């Protein structure tokens, strides 16, 4: 993934090829497939480019169909489904090698006043109370398996501070829930569309892992084949991704080789800014034939 926020912003700044057609590229990361959050965010940006700024996104629903190839560009085709009095609807198809790798449907709404309520943010330690940097390396990562250390030490545009690292340090079956503080590492600015796109980008991180806690496994376990299958997101309130947000997650079910995880993103002052749901493939790898 991108090592800096500036790199991420460049990745999300799509090239317009033709009316309703946009092209996106991937950073050089050494990964064999494109990070799903990048495809979600780029598809959202493509849709945003066809919608008036005064109509921010309020929901998106996406399906991953094929792994993305990071070595070649992705073409995003936007279909303008509806422009109504209050709502705008777009469908985006992400294409590589002549085939769809991802589809996104997104809905946008002009601002209006209405009824207002939300659930409360969980009572967990604040980000400045959690180990990070050198303290994280010394106290936690030194005991973690090599794949876990490599992942957490890799430079990235999003900083994570998990409330607990227990699931990376043990193979015990744990409750399928976690709380992770997240923020962009750098200045993003005030553009609501860009902040929403980066929030969509980071919303695909750590979710799949939560569905494995109940089985004493993680996405770093070589015995598991893991991949995002679909992704849904609802944007409730304005967000500034350069500030800390609590990403609280739980997995109510896994079955049929799939795990479902729900997420809620809260600002530091406790405002619920977005809700997320994702089902992912968590299939045990089949042993190679003798």
Secondary structure, DSSP 8 states (H G I E B T S, - for coil): --SSHHHHHHHHS-EEEETTEEEE-------SS--HHHHHHHHHHHHHTTS-TTEEEEEEEEEE-S---TTS-EEEEEEEEEE-SSEEEEEEEEEETTEEEEEEEEEEEE----------------GGGS--HHHHHHHTGGGS-HHHHHHHHS--SEEEEES--HHHH--S---SEEEEEEEESS---S-HHHHHHHHHHHTTSSHHHHTTGGGT--TT-TTEEEEEEEEEEEE-S---TTS-EEEEEEEEEEETTEEEEEEEEEETTS-EEEEEEEEEEEEE------
